Amino acid sequence: SYFTIQSNIVCFFVMLCSIGHSFISIRRKVYHSYARVHLFLKGLALVMITITFLTYNLVLTGTGFSMTTGFSAALSLNDKIVHFIVPALTWIEFLVFQPKGSFKFVDPLRWLLAPVLYFIFIMIKARYVKPATYGIGIKRYPYFFMDVETYGPWYVIKYVFIFAMVTLIIGYIIRTIDFVLGMIYTKVQKFRIKRRAARRKKC
């Protein structure tokens, strides 16, 4: 039920695909461009894991929230891994390894699909799940701001709107970073090509 877990799963499979892409390129000794759907999912994973990080630190910290309350220190460590380490590694992968200039202007709008589908999923699930907690920390409403019965629909709608706007802003920040780094990379490549051409003329 937790968005944290879903975002980490998406990151895992996207990175697994990236590893497979790199492995194939190395074996064939020819670089293959990323498929458009792969690039879209990489951006989606980055947005989702960034929302996970920001929500945990800006909204849930101080509320006593934990996905592993009452369990071992090992599970508490896992809590830190999915909220801090995975987001950091995902951003490092994006900044260092991903080809720049990959995202389209409309991609941030498409990435809104993730939180929207998640909200619909939770509302449908809550309709058929008993109010009591069951399993390891799985609740009817995994996050307090989604609890329609306790806080009312307008309270939840307010948070949904805020999260939608934040998701859109994060998406365009990522797209802007990708665009700017893409321009820098292109200029650097052109400069290298001109320098090589100049060296050949001298030879």
C-alpha positions in Angstrom: 0.0 0.0 0.0 2.9 2.4 0.7 3.9 4.7 -2.2 7.5 4.3 -0.8 7.5 0.6 -1.6 5.9 1.1 -5.0 8.4 3.8 -6.0 11.3 1.6 -4.9 10.0 -1.3 -6.9 9.7 0.9 -10.0 13.3 2.1 -9.4 14.5 -1.5 -9.0 13.0 -2.7 -12.3 14.1 0.4 -14.2 17.7 0.1 -13.0 17.5 -3.6 -13.9 16.6 -2.7 -17.4 19.4 -0.2 -17.5 21.9 -2.8 -16.4 20.6 -5.1 -19.1 20.9 -2.3 -21.7 24.5 -1.6 -20.7 25.4 -5.4 -20.7 24.1 -5.8 -24.2 26.0 -2.8 -25.4 29.2 -4.0 -23.9 28.8 -7.5 -25.3 28.0 -6.3 -28.8 30.7 -3.5 -28.5 28.1 -1.1 -30.0 26.2 1.5 -28.0 22.4 1.2 -28.4 20.3 4.2 -27.7 17.7 3.9 -24.9 14.2 3.0 -26.1 11.8 5.9 -25.6 9.6 3.9 -23.2 12.8 3.1 -21.1 13.6 6.8 -20.9 10.1 7.7 -19.9 10.1 5.1 -17.1 13.5 6.3 -15.9 12.0 9.8 -15.5 8.9 8.3 -13.9 11.0 6.4 -11.4 13.1 9.6 -10.6 9.9 11.6 -10.0 8.3 8.9 -7.8 11.4 8.4 -5.6 11.9 12.1 -5.2 8.3 12.4 -4.0 9.0 9.6 -1.6 12.0 11.4 -0.2 10.3 14.8 0.1 7.1 13.4 1.6 9.0 11.5 4.2 11.2 14.5 5.2 8.7 17.4 4.8 5.3 15.9 5.6 5.8 12.7 7.7 8.8 13.6 9.8 7.6 14.6 13.3 4.2 12.8 12.9 5.5 9.5 14.3 5.2 7.8 10.9 7.1 4.6 10.4 6.5 1.6 8.1 8.1 -0.6 10.6 6.9 0.6 14.0 7.4 -1.9 16.8 9.7 -4.1 14.8 13.5 -4.8 14.8 16.3 -2.3 14.2 17.0 -4.1 10.9 13.6 -3.1 9.6 14.2 0.4 10.8 17.4 0.4 8.8 15.4 -0.7 5.8 13.1 2.2 6.4 16.1 4.6 6.0 17.3 2.8 2.9 14.1 3.2 1.0 13.7 6.8 2.0 17.3 8.1 1.7 19.7 5.8 0.0 17.6 4.7 -3.0 16.6 8.3 -3.8 20.3 9.4 -3.6 21.4 6.6 -5.8 18.7 7.2 -8.4 19.7 10.9 -8.7 23.3 9.9 -9.0 22.4 7.5 -11.8 20.4 10.3 -13.6 23.1 12.9 -13.2 26.1 10.8 -14.0 25.1 8.0 -16.4 21.8 8.8 -18.2 22.1 10.4 -21.6 21.1 14.0 -21.3 18.4 15.7 -23.4 16.3 12.6 -23.1 13.0 14.0 -21.8 10.3 15.7 -23.7 8.4 18.8 -22.6 5.2 16.9 -22.1 6.8 14.1 -20.0 6.2 15.8 -16.6 2.5 15.9 -17.4 2.6 12.2 -18.2 4.5 11.5 -14.9 1.5 12.8 -13.0 -0.1 9.4 -13.9 1.8 7.8 -11.0 0.4 9.7 -8.0 -3.1 9.9 -9.6 -3.2 6.1 -10.1 -1.8 5.6 -6.6 -4.6 7.8 -5.1 -7.3 5.9 -7.0 -5.8 2.6 -5.9 -5.8 3.6 -2.2 -9.4 4.9 -2.3 -10.6 1.7 -4.0 -8.6 -0.5 -1.5 -9.8 1.4 1.5 -13.4 0.8 0.4 -12.9 -3.0 0.8 -10.4 -3.2 3.7 -11.3 -3.2 7.3 -10.1 -0.2 9.4 -7.8 -2.2 11.6 -4.1 -2.5 10.9 -3.1 -5.9 9.5 0.2 -7.4 8.5 3.4 -5.4 9.0 2.3 -1.8 9.3 -0.2 -2.0 6.4 -3.2 0.3 7.2 -6.4 1.1 5.5 -5.0 4.5 4.7 -1.2 4.3 4.7 -0.8 8.0 5.1 -2.8 10.3 7.4 -3.5 12.9 4.7 -5.5 10.3 2.7 -7.8 9.4 5.5 -11.2 10.6 4.2 -13.2 9.2 7.1 -11.1 11.0 9.8 -10.4 14.3 8.1 -13.1 14.6 5.5 -13.0 14.8 1.6 -11.9 18.5 1.3 -8.8 17.9 3.5 -7.8 15.0 1.3 -8.6 16.9 -1.9 -6.3 19.7 -0.7 -3.4 17.3 -0.2 -4.1 15.6 -3.5 -3.9 19.0 -5.3 -0.7 20.0 -3.4 0.9 16.7 -4.3 -0.2 17.0 -7.9 1.4 20.5 -8.2 4.6 19.4 -6.4 4.8 16.4 -8.7 4.5 18.7 -11.7 7.1 21.1 -10.4 9.5 18.2 -9.6 8.9 16.9 -13.1 9.8 20.2 -14.8 12.8 20.7 -12.6 14.1 17.3 -13.7 13.3 18.1 -17.3 15.0 21.4 -17.1 18.2 19.9 -15.6 18.1 17.2 -18.3 17.7 19.9 -21.0 20.4 22.2 -19.7 22.9 19.3 -19.2 22.0 18.1 -22.7 22.9 21.5 -24.2 26.2 21.5 -22.3 27.0 18.0 -23.5 26.2 18.9 -27.1 28.4 22.0 -27.0 31.2 20.0 -25.4 30.9 17.3 -28.1 31.0 19.9 -30.9 34.0 21.6 -29.4 35.8 18.2 -29.2 35.0 17.4 -32.8 36.3 20.8 -34.0 39.5 20.4 -32.0 40.1 16.9 -33.5 39.4 18.3 -37.0 41.9 21.1 -36.3 44.6 18.6 -35.1 44.1 16.5 -38.3 44.6 19.5 -40.5 47.9 20.4 -38.7 49.1 16.8 -39.2 
